[in-house]
Amino acid sequence: MATLPTDDEKVRMVLDIFKHFGSRPGHALGAKNFTAVGAKAGLNMSDIADGIRVGGERGLFEDGPNNSVKLTDAGFAEM
């Protein structure tokens, strides 16, 4: 039986997407960035959305301009 990813695994998916782009603290990614990389990696978009939400609650991400997601210092340290 397949298992669903945990919240920690979902956050890791999002951090890996930031890492893919060589992101530093304060770097923002838009939905297209998450969709393109996530699709290539075969990730479920709802898992990525959950990862962004959970990571935001943990202070790893914050809202950026134009509905983007910004990597915080804490998020960069987790990468």
N, C-alpha and C positions, 0 to 999 in steps of 0.2 A: 504494500500500500504506500502511495506517495504521501509525503508530509508537506505541509505548508510551511513557508519560511517564517521564522520568528521575527519579532520586531527588530532585534539586533541584526539579523541577516538582511532585513529590508533597509535598514539604515546603512549597512555596509554596501549594498547595491548602489545607493545614492552617492556615498563617498567614493566608490570606485568610478562612477561617472565623472565626478569632479576631478579625480586623479587622472582619468583618461585625457582631460583637457589641460592638464598641468596647472590646475587652479591653485591660487594662493588665497590667503584671507582677504575677504572683500570682493572676490571675483563672483560674478553673478552668471547663472545659466538660465536660459529660457526653456520653455516647454519643448521646443523643437530639438534642443540638445539632448534632453532626457529621452525623448521619443526615439530619435535616431540611434543613439548608442544602445538604449535598452532593447530596441527591436533587433539590432545586429547581434546582441548577446542572448536573445531569446527570453528576455525578462518580461514579466507580466506588468503592465502599466499601472494596475491598481496597487501592486506591491511597491512600485516606485513612489506612487502618491502617498501610500502609508509611510514609507521610509522618510519622505520629506516631512510629513506631519510629525512623526515620532522624533525625528532628528531636530525639528524646530522646538518641540517641547523640551528637548535635552540641551538646547542652546547651541547646536551644531550648525544650524541653518537659520536664516531669517529672511523675511520678505525683502526682495530687491525691487528695482524699478521695473515698470511695465510687466508686472506679474511674474517676475523672475525670482529665482531662489539664490540667495547670497551665502557663501561659505564664511563662517565665523572663524575667529582664532581657534576656538575650541574644536571646531570641525576639522580645521587644518591639522591640528595636533592629533586627531583621531586617524587621519589618513596614514 
